[in-house]
Amino acid sequence: MPTLLWHGINQSAVATISLSALVKNEPKARALFDRLSIAVLLAVAGVVLATFRDYGLGWDDYTHSEYGDLLVKLYASGFSDRRALSFVNLYMYGGGFDMLAALTAKALPFTLFETRRLVGGLIGLLGLVATWRTGRRVGGPLAGFLALVLLATCPLYIGHMFMNAKDAPFAAAMALLLYALVRMFETYPALTPANGSLAAAGFGLSIGSRIMGGFGVIELAAGLAFAGSLDAIKQGVRPAAKRLGRYLAWLIPVALLAYAVMALVWPWSVTSLLNPLRAVVYFSSFFEKPWHELFGGELTLVTQMPRSYVPTLLALQLPEILLGLALAGAAGAAIAVCRRELAASRRVVLLVILIAAIAPIAAAVAARPAMYNGIRHFVFVLPPIAVLGGLAGARLLEWLWEKSHSAASVAGLTLIAATALPVIAMARLHPYEYTYYNTLAGGVAGARSRYMLDYWALSFKQASQGLAAFLSERHERKPQDRRWKLAVCGPHRSPQVELGPDFETTWDPQGADFAMMLGEFYCLTFDAPLVTEVVREGVVYARVYDIRGRSFTTLLSTPAP
C-alpha cells in the first residue's frame, strides 16, 4: 500500500499532484482547491474572532503576561530596565509572543488576557497558512488543502493555539521554517534571496521562541548532507563539494539575519554568546521538584515517565484520520527517499519533512526526559505530520479515481466524515479542545481515569463565572469586614482575574467560604453543597462548593510534593 500510495507523488521532475484525472482540467483543479483552502482559513479566522474570549487562564498565563510587559519596558527604556533578562526562568525562553501580546493589548479594546487569546489564535492561523503552503508546494493544491484541513481539525493544535504562550507560537514558527526549508532544497544548489530571508525568519523565530528550535538546524544539516551526497554521486565529489561550500557561504548572511531576529524576540540570548548553550544545559535536566501525573492509569513522577509517553499520547489524542494518513504518508516518504530514480531535490524535501515529524518524537523516546502536561511540548510536530497526511490523502484519492470513480467518491465522503468527527468533538468540548481524546481512548470519558485532561485548568474561568452567577442570583454580597475567601485546588490567578478584588484565594480550606476544585486526580471531591460544575461529555472538569460552616483540612487527595 505505501508504494501504491506514493506512486504518483514520486514522479521525478514533478513536485505537484494535479486533479486533472478528476476534473479533466488542471488549472481548474488547482484553482478549486486553492479556493477551498482559503475558505477553510477564513472559517478558522471566523472561529478565532468569535471564540477567543471563551478561553480561561492557565498556570503560566499571568507570569507570561508580566514577562511580556517587562520585555516592552526593556526596549522602551533603551535597555536600561533589564528586569526581563532575569525574570524567573522565562528569560531562557523567547518572549516574542508575550511582547507582541503586550503591545497589542495597548491598542485593542479587550482585556489583556482576551488579547493574548486573540493574538494566540491569529498566530496559530499563520501556522495553518504555512502548513497549507508546504503541503501545496510538495504535493499540489489537493495535498495542501488536505494538510490544512487535517491540521485545522486537530483539537490539539486548535486548543493550544489559543492558550499556550510557549508551545503554540513555537509550532507556528517551526511550520514557517519547514516551509522555508522546502523552498530552499527545491532549488539546491541555488539559494534565492527570498528563500534565504524566509529561512532566516523561520530560524530566528523558532530558536527565539524555544531552544528546541535547534531541531530546525538538524533538519537543515540532514538536508544539506543528503543533497551534497546525491550531488556527489551524480556529478562527482569535487564539483559537489564546491557547490556545497558555495551554498554554505551563502548561508552566512542567512545565519546573521536569523541571529538578529532571534535577538529581537529573545534578547537574553544575545547578552552573551554562550547564553543559547546555557539554555540548552538548563533545559537538558529537570529544573523543578518532580511531581506525579496520571499516565496509563498510574501516578508516575514526571521524571520517570515511560519511553512510550509521547507515542502513546499522540496515538490517543490525534484524530484517527490524521493518525492513519500520517503513518501512511511517513511510510511512503521513507520509501520515496530511497528511490534513486526520483529527482534529488524531491528526495531531500521528503527527508526534511520526515525528520521534522519524527526526529523530536524519536529523541524523546531515546533520551526519556521529564515529560508532563500531556504532549503540549510536541505541538510543533503537528504541522509536518499534517503535511505527510495531506500527501498521502491526495495520492490515495487520485489512485482510487484511476481504479474506480465510485471508490474514489466513497473515499472522499469518508474523508469528509472523518474530519467532521473531531470538529464535532471540539464543538462539544469547547473551550477545552486541547483535552480531546479519540475513540481509541474512549474519548474524554474513557481517558478521565487514565490520563490528565484539563491540566492547565482552563475550566476555572467558567467555574468562576458560575460562582459569580450563584452569588448574584441569591443577591449575596461579600462580608462587610473582609473579602470572600475562596480555597482553590489549582492555579489561583484564573479565579483572581475572573472574580476580581472581592475575593481572596488560598490553598487552606479552613475558614473558607467556597472551594474551587479542578477535576484532576489530585483534588478532593467534597461532601458539601455544589455551587456549580463544569462538565463536558459527562466528565467533570471543575466544581465549586459552598463550604461555609463546614470543616475541611486539605484540598488535595494526595500529599503535596
ABEGO torsion letter per residue (X at the ends): XAAAAAAAAABAABABBBAAAAAGBAAAAAAAAAAAAAAAAAAAAAAAAAAAAABBBBAAAAAAAAAAAAAAAAAAAGGABAAAAABEAAAABBAAAAAAAAAAAAABABBAAAAAAAAAAAAAAAAAAAAAAAAAAAAEAAAAAAAAAAAAABAAAAAAAAABAAAAAAAAAAAAAAAAAAAAAAAOABBBAAAAAAAAAAAAAAAAABAAAAAAAAAAAAAAAAAAAAAAAAAEAAAAAAAAAAAAAAAAAAAAAAAAAAAAABAAAAABAAAAAAAAAAAABBABBBBBBBBGGBBBBAAABBAAAAAAAAAAABBAAAAAAAAAAAAAAAAAAABAABBAAAAAAAAAAAAAAAAAAAAAAAAGBBBBGEAAAAAAAAAAAAAAAAAAAAAAAAAAAAABAAAAAAAAAAAAAAAAAAAAAAAAAOAAAAABBBAAAGEAAAAAAABBBBAAGAAAAAAAAAAAAAAAAAGBBBBAABBBBBBBBEBAAAAAAAAEAABBBBABABGBABBBBBABAABBBBBBBBABBBBBGGBBABBBBBABGBBBABABABBBX
